[in-house]
Amino acid sequence: MKTAIVTDSTAYIPKEIRDQLNIHMVPLSVVIGNDTYQEEIDINTTEFYDKIRKGGALPKTSQPALGTFIETYEKLAKENDAVISIHLSSGISGTLAGAEQAGEMVADLDVRTFDTEISCMVQGFYVLKAAEMAEQGASPDAILQELNNMKQTMRAYFMVDNLDHLHRGGRLTGFERVIGSVLQVKPILHFENKVIVPFEKVRTRKKAMKRISDMLQEDSNKFNIKATIIHANYENEAIAWKEELQATMPNVDFTISYFGPVIGTHLGEGSMGLGWYKIN
């Protein structure tokens, strides 16, 4: 059985890696003013942050059209028996639901969907593992079982400079719980039950990043880890953080990724995240 791997653009897997591993990407879009851009195709991350820095209304985001999924699956049906379609959390987007609906409409193709319950390169970890297994001829059942195993140790935390984006975009649950009168509060957020919720309130950006680092350190004392540092147009800070963490955690395999236009719309420039999972 030949299995194809599909994901959406919010995994932020570089095109060269997608091409190398035969990963098929369906883009989400951002709407800035009267213009709509498919992320990773019509607009890159630097261009996006440059545009929103100029001010104006907060950009809007939209999930892929049903027809885009159908077209993708129909093309894949010509050379594949099955598809595993891996997407950002169903709690913050209807993308997964669109993938499921499209899968039911395409004949002669076994479409399986997987809810990562998260997004960005942490979502990408699942996609990369699925693609590697598919290349080795693993069955859809075996791939999905491994993805569910990964989910047991998958963790991710992020901090934002300003909660306005999440609040205005309706993506933050429990917003009032983290807002106080004290300035410089940097709430650490995470996904819980598929939605973004507060994890802890921390004073200052430095302390928030230190708290997240400490949680990674705790897990790295127990097992080998693959981790990703995710930044919203703060690449230099991400590189410095990676170097700092690598010095004390030699058993962690680090990569650097980014919050692209769609997720960046909801988090804002300057956000930082760290995600990881146990590897053998």
Stockholm file with secondary structure:
# STOCKHOLM 1.0

chainA/1-280         MKTAIVTDSTAYIPKEIRDQLNIHMVPLSVVIGNDTYQEEIDINTTEFYDKIRKGGALPKTSQPALGTFIETYEKLAKENDAVISIHLSSGISGTLAGAEQAGEMVADLDVRTFDTEISCMVQGFYVLKAAEMAEQGASPDAILQELNNMKQTMRAYFMVDNLDHLHRGGRLTGFERVIGSVLQVKPILHFENKVIVPFEKVRTRKKAMKRISDMLQEDSNKFNIKATIIHANYENEAIAWKEELQATMPNVDFTISYFGPVIGTHLGEGSMGLGWYKIN
#=GR chainA/1-280 SS CCEEEEEEGGGCCCHHHHHHHTEEEECCEEEETTEEEEBTTTBCHHHHHHHHHTCSSCCEEECCCHHHHHHHHHHHHTTCSEEEEEESCTTTCSHHHHHHHHHHHSTTCEEEEEECSSCHHHHHHHHHHHHHHHHTTCCHHHHHHHHHHHHTTCEEEEECSCTHHHHHHTCBTTHHHHCCSCTTEEEEEEEETTEEEEEEEEESHHHHHHHHHHHHHHHHTTSCEEEEEEESSCHHHHHHHHHHHHHHCTTEEEEEEECCHHHHHHHCTTCEEEEEEECC
#=GC SS_cons         CCEEEEEEGGGCCCHHHHHHHTEEEECCEEEETTEEEEBTTTBCHHHHHHHHHTCSSCCEEECCCHHHHHHHHHHHHTTCSEEEEEESCTTTCSHHHHHHHHHHHSTTCEEEEEECSSCHHHHHHHHHHHHHHHHTTCCHHHHHHHHHHHHTTCEEEEECSCTHHHHHHTCBTTHHHHCCSCTTEEEEEEEETTEEEEEEEEESHHHHHHHHHHHHHHHHTTSCEEEEEEESSCHHHHHHHHHHHHHHCTTEEEEEEECCHHHHHHHCTTCEEEEEEECC
//
